[in-house]
Amino acid sequence: MSKNKYQGAAGGWGALKSTTQHLLKSENVAKNIKTLLKTNQDHGFDCPGCAWGEKDEPGRFRFCENGAKAVNWEATSKVVDRHFFAKHSVSYLKRQSDYFLEYQGRLVEPLSYNPSTDHYEPISWQAAFELIARELNALESPNQAEFYTSGRASNEAAFLYQLFVRAFGTNNLPDCSNMCHEASGVALKRSIGIGKGTVTIEDFEHADAILVFGQNPGTNHPRMLDALSHASRRGARIVSINPLKERGLERFTNPQSASQMLTLSATKISSDYFRPKLGGDMAIVRGMVKALLAKHQQAVESGGQVFDITFIEQHTQGLASYLTQVEQTSWQAIIEQSGLSQTEIEQLAAIYQQADRVILTWAMGITQHQHSVVMIQEMANLQLLFGQIGKKGAGLCPVRGHSNVQGDRTMGINEKPDSAFLAAIEQQFNFKPPHQQGHNTVQAIDAMLANQSKVFIGLGGNFVSATPETQQTVQALTNCQLTVSIATKLNRTHVTPGKQSLILPCLGRTDIDRQHGIEQAITVEDSFSMVHASKGVIDNPHPQLKSEPAIIAGMAQATLGNFPVNWLELIADYQHIRTLIEQTIPGFNDFNQRLSQPGGFYLGNSAAQLNWQTPSGKAQFSSAALPSSLLPAFNEKNQLIFTMQTLRSHDQYNTTIYGFEDRYRGISGERNIVLINEKDIKRLGKQDGDIVDIVSLWTDQVERKVCGFKLVAYDIPRGQVACYFPEANPLIPRASVGRDSFTPTSKSVAVKIVDSQRLI
């Protein structure tokens, strides 16, 4: 491993160099240059990376460095076919890295695992569909099957998938949302009546202050830096609240700015940077409210006000009990839990108060804790006190990950569907869908481990690498009678077969999708509730590839026949699917016609229109107390206990590893590392570069351990460590989940660092 402090800004020439390197690695350079120019363009395809939206500005390229990696990764000329699998056994492939597996190329034909030879072998599509139907129909109950979804599935695929699953008879629809922004949906639904953010991309052009909580846009959603840099240059105050100093939150050189590129200049992003304890953000916001409440009480004495009392009286409920909770929360508790001083929190409160229009934005640094739901409700409380919802340039903005993860939930990929959605399904399709709550991701793993669920079907994604307590997920899939993976590239889940296993290769976002000779478009929904069309541009030369909608229709037809629809007729033209979506889901009126609008169309947001879809008909203040502690109590005498977060490297998107460069953090060539404060290394009696093992602590007696990790001295608050996922996922206890969200607590894991057994 090499370690060199990166001196440049985020973006800039470093991003262009990296983009070029990955373009060359695709072994498809000329075609991929043309492909990149169609990314996120009208009449082009939606980036298969993040869910950040786009302003409708023609004449500019609309991909970032990581978007370019995703496109080049998908549009490679390398293939994984029967010859590859004849050469490599599954046992051999299990021993390879995640990077190796995906780097081998595109899957190009359906495959079936042969346990007697330990190799995948070709299978016809018809035989694959018949095998799936036979196993599903042999189950004692539909609830013995798990139907997982990745956030890259299109609206059309997701709608067909949930319809198939509910017609089959279950709500077992675990999805990647369960592991990332589930807490955002739960919290916002309770507070403002809708589980989506209230802002649009245009709101960033009008905000006076933007508070960025728990995220690293330079790596995870780089196009957000364009919006932040524009806001910074026009004078908006951008405040970052994040334990790690991330380069993208410090300064950014826009690769589309000739002047910045030629002069090597950059835009300062954050005017202020605060570094809390992991999970301490709720205490920060509580402290801000406490400071602002004191100012409000002083203002009232002289006939003024700080809070927007008119907004509060017209639109909210529960203020009195919330303010009582605030007053009962001591500054000592706030300081201890937040990791910030009272002065710093009061400074934050003053910045907030001085701004007329404020956006609060967050990502998984907020959503992956035990108390994430009430943490996000606390953020909503702050915005409600100042009427910062339903106002231009203000609101709540969860930044989603995968490019259609929000759209999938809109389409009904939800293990807990509400009664209105189920009633619409019943009315439209003339069958009674199941009302029993299904399994989320963690519950699905539990059910497979207990041999209660016997079939696993994955619509995209990499279930093994995405989930906590990796070895238990491996065992869960191994227990299954059948596992099915719909995928573009080989990954860890495919080399974890059940007793029977299928890999079904699908078209990617970049590929032209033809049904009966007619090119089809699919649709996606971004973080700002904008729906737009995506149409592939590459004529894939492999005739056995099917689209996700076609694969779902094939499985459904084989399993259910023409119930409750003629599945094969639906996929002849995806406009038929969109017509059904229009007739079933609110907001999609004139769906097919509105797709012709440049940039797509806005679904709308009830809370942004001050229409509160809550039981009371008003926005609801949450009166939750601060958690008693950020971690469970452990009886570990004479042991230093650290709080670990898992994170991505810069050469990574979710579980996809593009390479071994974490450029902005100055780390190259290694992934089994521990970012740790230099003083903590000395407290351990270690040196920078030493090899250690990491043991996680939980309330059971199970040992969870990863071995052979390198200590890397880093600018990180004392008492915290950070490791890459999926390498550190084995340390996350499956039972350590968010209250009411069931999201694994990947940003809040208690660990101890011990001598490495590999040295003995």
WOPEUR-V860392 format. One record per backbone hydrogen bond with DSSP energy under -1.0 kcal/mol. NH is the residue of the N-H (numbers start at 0). CO is the residue of the C=O. E is the energy in kcal/mol with one decimal. If there is no record, write none. Layout:
NH	CO	E
NH	CO	E
//
This chain:
1	667	-2.2
3	665	-2.0
9	250	-2.1
11	252	-2.3
14	10	-1.1
15	11	-1.7
16	12	-2.7
17	13	-2.2
18	14	-2.5
19	15	-2.2
20	16	-2.3
21	17	-2.2
22	18	-1.8
23	19	-2.3
24	20	-1.9
25	21	-1.1
26	23	-1.4
31	27	-2.2
32	28	-1.9
33	29	-1.4
34	30	-2.0
35	31	-2.6
36	32	-1.4
37	34	-1.5
38	35	-1.6
39	44	-3.3
40	37	-1.4
43	40	-2.2
44	37	-1.2
50	400	-1.0
56	54	-2.0
67	63	-2.5
68	64	-1.9
69	65	-2.2
70	66	-2.4
71	67	-2.7
72	68	-2.6
73	69	-1.9
74	70	-2.8
76	25	-1.7
79	105	-3.5
84	80	-1.9
85	81	-2.0
86	82	-1.3
87	83	-1.9
89	117	-2.8
92	88	-2.1
93	89	-2.4
95	92	-1.5
100	96	-2.2
101	97	-2.0
102	98	-2.1
104	101	-1.1
105	77	-2.6
106	487	-2.8
107	79	-1.4
110	502	-2.3
111	120	-3.3
112	500	-2.7
113	118	-2.6
117	113	-2.1
118	113	-1.1
120	111	-2.8
122	109	-1.7
127	123	-2.2
128	124	-2.8
129	125	-2.3
130	126	-2.1
131	127	-2.2
132	128	-2.5
133	129	-2.5
134	130	-2.3
135	131	-2.7
136	132	-2.6
138	135	-1.3
143	140	-1.9
144	141	-1.4
145	454	-2.7
146	171	-1.8
147	456	-2.5
148	173	-1.1
149	458	-2.5
152	149	-1.5
154	522	-2.6
157	153	-2.8
158	154	-2.7
159	155	-2.1
160	156	-2.6
161	157	-2.6
162	158	-2.0
163	159	-2.6
164	160	-2.6
165	161	-2.6
166	162	-2.5
167	163	-2.0
168	164	-1.4
169	164	-1.8
172	170	-2.2
175	148	-1.8
177	174	-1.6
178	175	-1.6
179	176	-1.4
181	176	-1.3
184	180	-1.9
185	181	-2.5
186	182	-2.7
187	183	-2.6
188	184	-2.0
189	185	-1.8
190	186	-2.4
191	187	-3.1
197	395	-2.1
202	199	-1.1
204	201	-1.6
205	202	-1.6
207	356	-2.4
208	356	-1.9
209	236	-2.6
210	358	-2.7
211	238	-3.3
212	360	-3.2
213	240	-2.4
218	215	-1.4
219	215	-2.7
220	216	-1.1
223	220	-2.2
224	221	-1.6
227	223	-2.4
228	224	-2.8
229	225	-2.0
230	226	-2.0
231	227	-2.6
232	228	-2.4
233	229	-1.5
234	231	-1.4
235	230	-2.6
236	207	-2.8
238	209	-2.6
239	271	-2.4
240	211	-3.1
241	273	-2.3
248	245	-1.5
249	246	-1.6
250	246	-2.2
251	266	-2.1
252	9	-3.0
256	253	-2.4
260	256	-2.4
261	257	-2.6
262	258	-2.1
264	259	-1.4
266	251	-2.9
268	249	-2.5
270	237	-2.5
271	237	-1.3
273	239	-3.1
276	337	-2.6
279	276	-2.4
283	279	-1.5
284	280	-2.4
285	281	-2.7
286	282	-2.4
287	283	-2.4
288	284	-2.5
289	285	-2.3
290	286	-2.5
291	287	-2.5
292	288	-2.8
293	289	-1.7
294	290	-1.5
295	291	-2.6
296	292	-2.7
297	293	-1.8
298	294	-2.4
299	295	-2.5
300	296	-1.3
302	299	-1.9
303	298	-3.4
307	384	-2.8
308	306	-1.6
311	307	-2.5
312	308	-2.8
313	309	-2.0
314	310	-2.6
315	311	-1.8
316	618	-1.8
321	317	-1.6
322	318	-2.9
323	319	-2.0
324	320	-1.8
325	321	-2.2
326	322	-2.6
327	323	-1.8
333	329	-2.0
334	330	-3.0
335	331	-2.4
336	332	-2.3
337	333	-2.5
338	334	-2.0
344	340	-2.1
345	341	-2.6
346	342	-2.0
347	343	-2.2
348	344	-2.4
349	345	-2.1
350	346	-2.1
351	347	-2.3
352	348	-2.7
353	349	-2.1
354	351	-1.1
358	208	-2.1
359	394	-2.3
360	210	-2.7
361	396	-1.5
364	213	-2.3
365	362	-2.2
366	362	-1.1
367	363	-1.2
371	368	-1.2
374	370	-1.8
375	371	-2.4
376	372	-2.1
377	373	-1.8
378	374	-1.4
379	375	-2.2
380	376	-2.5
381	377	-1.9
382	378	-1.9
383	379	-2.5
384	380	-2.2
386	383	-1.2
387	382	-3.0
393	390	-1.6
394	357	-2.2
396	359	-2.7
398	361	-3.0
402	48	-1.3
403	150	-2.3
404	401	-1.5
407	403	-2.5
408	404	-1.2
409	405	-1.9
410	406	-2.2
411	408	-1.2
412	407	-2.5
413	411	-1.8
421	417	-2.0
422	418	-2.4
423	419	-1.9
424	420	-2.2
425	421	-2.4
426	422	-2.4
427	423	-2.4
428	424	-2.6
429	425	-1.5
437	414	-2.8
443	439	-2.4
444	440	-2.0
445	441	-2.3
446	442	-2.5
447	443	-2.2
448	444	-2.6
449	445	-2.0
450	447	-1.3
451	446	-2.6
452	446	-1.5
453	143	-3.1
454	143	-1.5
455	481	-2.4
456	145	-2.7
457	483	-3.2
458	147	-2.8
459	457	-1.5
459	485	-1.5
465	461	-1.8
466	462	-1.2
468	728	-2.0
471	468	-1.6
472	468	-1.3
473	469	-2.4
474	470	-2.0
475	471	-2.4
476	472	-2.4
477	473	-2.3
478	474	-1.7
479	476	-1.1
480	453	-2.2
481	453	-1.6
482	499	-2.0
483	455	-2.6
484	501	-2.2
485	457	-2.8
486	503	-2.0
493	490	-1.0
495	492	-1.6
498	479	-2.9
501	482	-2.6
502	110	-2.2
503	484	-3.3
505	486	-2.2
506	545	-1.8
510	507	-1.0
511	537	-3.3
514	517	-2.4
517	514	-1.7
519	512	-3.2
521	533	-2.7
523	531	-2.0
525	529	-2.2
526	50	-2.7
528	525	-1.8
530	600	-3.3
531	523	-2.0
533	521	-3.1
534	43	-2.8
536	509	-2.2
537	509	-2.5
539	537	-1.4
544	541	-1.5
545	504	-1.4
550	546	-2.3
551	547	-2.6
552	548	-2.6
553	549	-2.2
554	550	-2.4
555	551	-2.8
556	552	-2.9
557	553	-1.9
558	554	-1.9
559	555	-3.5
560	556	-1.5
566	564	-1.2
569	565	-1.8
570	566	-1.4
575	572	-2.3
577	573	-2.2
578	574	-2.0
579	575	-1.6
580	576	-2.2
581	577	-2.6
582	578	-1.9
583	580	-1.1
584	580	-3.1
587	584	-1.2
590	587	-1.2
593	589	-2.7
594	590	-1.0
595	592	-1.3
596	593	-1.6
599	596	-2.4
600	530	-2.5
602	528	-2.8
608	604	-1.2
609	606	-2.1
610	605	-3.0
613	611	-1.4
618	314	-2.9
619	190	-2.8
620	316	-2.8
635	633	-1.4
638	635	-1.2
641	750	-3.0
642	718	-2.4
643	748	-3.7
644	720	-1.8
645	745	-2.1
646	722	-2.0
652	655	-2.4
655	652	-2.5
657	650	-2.1
658	650	-1.3
661	666	-3.1
665	662	-1.5
666	661	-1.9
667	1	-2.3
668	659	-2.8
672	670	-1.9
673	709	-2.7
674	721	-3.0
675	711	-2.2
680	676	-1.8
681	677	-1.7
682	678	-2.1
683	679	-1.6
684	681	-1.4
685	680	-2.5
688	710	-2.2
689	686	-2.3
691	708	-3.2
692	753	-2.4
693	705	-2.7
694	751	-2.7
695	703	-2.3
696	749	-2.9
705	693	-2.2
708	691	-2.9
709	671	-2.5
710	689	-2.9
711	673	-2.9
713	675	-2.3
715	713	-1.8
719	716	-1.7
720	642	-2.1
721	674	-1.6
722	644	-2.1
724	646	-1.8
727	723	-1.7
728	725	-1.4
730	727	-1.9
731	728	-1.8
735	732	-1.5
736	734	-1.4
737	742	-2.0
738	369	-2.9
741	737	-2.5
744	735	-2.2
745	743	-2.0
746	367	-1.7
747	744	-1.9
748	643	-2.2
750	641	-2.6
751	694	-2.8
753	692	-2.4
758	755	-1.3
759	756	-1.2
//
